[in-house]
Amino acid sequence: MISEPELDGDLSYESSEVLTEEKPRRAPGPRRPWLWAVGGAVLASAVWGGILYASAQREEPGPDLGGYLPAAGEMELCKRADLKALGAILGKRSVDGYGPLMDDPAVSEGTCSAGFGPEDAGQTVEVTYTLHKVIDPGHEFEARARQAGVLRRIDGIGEQAWFDDSGGEGGTLWVLDGQAEIKLQLFWQVAHDENGNPVRGAVEEPDLSGIDVPMSQDALALMARLKKDPGKETTAPGE
């Protein structure tokens, strides 16, 4: 009779291994290199994102305004444009007027008109000052000036200066100096009758030949005044 092994004391079927729930530990080995690569990429991405965010928070520096200041008030331009050279030819300065002031983050602009001689038949000089705070006006300045009429280049004033004599009845001077644009325009006012028709010969017509010289002198003087802080001036222009 074949007996059961365990009954006969045969232990050949017994295993020396002890079954446990824990697996045997492996010897430590080198870390996987791709983990370091992923960590480096994440860090680089975070640093680059921080740089972009910080750059977005900073305002881009604007163009160099060359010392020019925005128009400080509606009457400020009239105070700074004393127009002494033109006054020596056109007569006493009589009536001043000014237009609306625009002072925007992109551009600042003011206008002033000054009358010389008789109010009913004198001359008017209109001054326009534009300070471009963002764009470069030099790319289109000459094209805009030429569009206004037949022009002559004037040297020695700013970067560019153009003059139109308006057929001898006045003249317009356009000046560009960096971001600043200045225009002086001279009109001769003709007397009119009760029906609004011009009356030739009512007053002596002024000789405006060579008027570009005093206009250029007044433009240079105005350019210098536009760079001064009005709050620090101790005397009014023209005194």
C-alpha positions in Angstrom: 0.0 0.0 0.0 1.4 3.3 -1.0 1.4 5.5 1.9 1.0 9.3 1.9 4.4 10.9 1.9 3.7 12.9 4.9 2.7 9.9 6.8 6.0 8.2 6.0 8.0 11.2 6.9 9.1 11.9 3.4 9.8 15.6 3.2 10.9 15.9 -0.5 7.8 17.8 -1.4 8.3 20.5 1.1 9.7 23.8 -0.2 12.4 25.7 1.7 11.0 29.0 0.4 8.8 31.1 2.7 6.0 32.8 0.9 5.5 36.4 2.0 3.6 39.4 0.6 6.8 41.5 0.2 8.9 41.2 -2.9 12.6 41.1 -2.6 14.3 44.5 -2.8 16.5 45.3 -5.8 19.8 46.9 -5.6 19.7 50.7 -6.1 20.6 51.8 -9.6 21.1 55.1 -11.4 18.2 57.4 -11.8 16.5 57.6 -15.2 18.1 60.6 -17.1 14.8 61.6 -18.8 13.4 62.7 -15.4 16.1 65.3 -15.1 15.4 66.4 -18.7 11.7 66.8 -18.0 12.5 68.7 -14.8 14.9 71.0 -16.6 12.4 71.7 -19.4 9.7 72.6 -16.8 12.1 74.9 -15.0 13.2 76.6 -18.2 9.5 77.0 -19.3 8.7 78.6 -15.9 11.6 81.0 -16.1 10.8 82.0 -19.7 7.2 82.5 -18.8 8.2 84.8 -16.0 10.4 86.8 -18.3 7.6 87.3 -20.8 5.2 88.3 -18.1 7.6 90.8 -16.6 8.3 92.2 -20.1 4.6 92.5 -20.7 4.2 94.5 -17.5 6.8 97.1 -18.5 5.8 99.8 -20.9 7.9 100.1 -24.0 10.0 103.2 -24.0 8.8 105.9 -26.3 10.8 107.9 -28.8 13.3 110.5 -27.8 11.3 113.8 -27.8 14.5 115.9 -28.0 13.6 118.0 -25.0 10.3 119.2 -26.5 7.4 119.5 -24.0 3.7 119.0 -24.8 1.6 122.1 -25.1 0.9 123.2 -21.5 -2.4 125.1 -22.1 -4.6 126.6 -24.8 -3.0 130.0 -24.5 0.5 128.8 -23.8 1.5 128.6 -27.5 0.5 132.2 -28.1 2.7 133.3 -25.1 5.7 131.4 -26.5 5.3 132.5 -30.1 6.3 136.1 -29.7 6.9 136.5 -33.5 9.2 139.5 -33.1 10.8 139.2 -36.5 7.5 139.2 -38.3 6.2 142.0 -36.1 9.1 144.2 -37.2 7.8 143.9 -40.8 4.0 143.5 -40.4 3.4 146.1 -37.7 2.1 146.0 -34.2 0.7 142.8 -32.9 -3.0 143.3 -32.2 -5.3 140.3 -31.6 -4.5 136.8 -30.5 -6.6 133.7 -30.8 -6.1 130.1 -30.0 -7.7 126.8 -31.0 -8.5 123.7 -28.9 -5.6 121.9 -27.2 -5.1 118.2 -27.8 -2.8 116.4 -25.3 -3.1 112.6 -25.9 -0.6 109.9 -25.0 0.1 109.6 -28.7 0.2 113.2 -29.8 0.0 116.8 -28.5 -1.1 119.7 -30.6 -2.0 123.3 -30.1 -2.7 126.3 -32.4 -2.4 130.0 -32.1 -3.3 132.9 -34.4 -1.8 136.4 -34.1 -3.0 139.5 -35.9 -0.7 142.3 -37.1 -1.7 145.7 -38.4 -5.3 146.9 -38.8 -7.9 144.4 -37.7 -10.1 144.8 -40.8 -7.2 144.6 -43.3 -4.1 143.3 -41.6 -2.1 140.1 -41.6 -2.7 137.0 -39.5 0.0 134.5 -38.6 -1.3 131.1 -37.5 1.1 128.8 -35.6 0.6 125.1 -35.2 2.7 123.0 -32.9 2.5 119.1 -33.0 4.5 116.8 -30.8 4.4 113.2 -32.0 4.9 111.0 -28.9 4.7 107.6 -30.6 5.2 107.6 -34.4 8.1 109.0 -36.4 6.7 111.8 -38.4 9.8 112.0 -40.6 8.6 109.2 -42.9 5.7 111.3 -44.2 6.6 114.9 -43.4 8.0 115.8 -46.8 5.2 114.1 -48.7 2.6 116.0 -46.6 4.4 119.3 -47.1 4.7 118.9 -50.9 1.0 118.0 -51.1 0.2 121.5 -49.8 1.8 123.4 -52.7 5.0 124.3 -54.6 7.7 124.3 -52.0 11.3 125.4 -51.5 13.7 123.8 -49.1 15.0 126.0 -46.3 18.3 125.0 -44.7 19.4 125.5 -41.2 16.1 124.9 -39.4 15.6 121.5 -37.7 15.8 118.3 -39.7 13.6 119.6 -42.6 12.0 122.9 -43.5 9.9 123.8 -46.5 8.5 127.1 -47.6 5.6 128.0 -49.9 5.3 131.8 -50.8 1.5 131.5 -51.6 1.9 133.6 -54.7 3.3 136.6 -52.8 0.2 137.0 -50.6 1.6 135.3 -47.6 3.6 132.2 -47.0 3.7 128.9 -45.1 6.8 127.5 -43.3 6.8 123.8 -42.3 9.5 122.7 -39.9 10.3 119.2 -38.6 12.7 118.8 -35.7 12.8 115.2 -34.4 9.3 114.4 -33.0 8.2 118.1 -33.2 6.4 119.6 -36.1 5.9 123.4 -36.4 4.0 125.3 -39.0 3.8 129.1 -39.4 1.3 130.3 -41.9 0.9 134.0 -42.9 -2.3 135.3 -44.4 -2.9 138.8 -45.8 -6.4 139.9 -45.0 -8.1 141.9 -47.7 -10.8 144.5 -46.9 -14.3 143.5 -48.0 -17.4 145.6 -48.8 -20.8 145.2 -47.4 -21.5 142.4 -49.8 -18.4 140.4 -48.8 -16.5 141.2 -52.0 -12.8 142.0 -51.6 -11.9 145.7 -52.1 -8.6 146.0 -53.8 -6.7 149.2 -53.0 -8.6 149.9 -49.8 -5.4 149.5 -47.9 -1.8 149.4 -49.1 -0.8 145.8 -49.9 2.3 144.8 -47.9 5.4 143.7 -49.6 5.8 140.1 -48.5 8.8 139.2 -50.7 11.5 137.5 -48.6 9.0 136.8 -45.8 10.6 133.4 -45.3 13.6 135.0 -43.6 11.7 136.5 -40.6 9.4 133.4 -40.5 12.5 131.2 -40.1 13.9 133.4 -37.4 10.6 133.3 -35.5 10.4 129.5 -36.0 13.9 129.1 -34.5 13.0 131.2 -31.5 9.8 129.3 -30.9 11.6 125.9 -31.1 13.9 127.0 -28.3 10.9 128.2 -26.1 9.0 125.0 -26.6 11.8 123.1 -24.8 11.5 125.2 -21.6 9.2 124.4 -18.7 6.7 127.3 -18.6 6.6 127.0 -14.8 10.3 127.9 -14.6 10.2 131.0 -16.8 10.4 134.2 -14.8 9.5 136.6 -17.6 6.9 136.4 -20.3 8.0 135.9 -23.9 8.6 139.2 -25.7 9.5 141.1 -22.5 
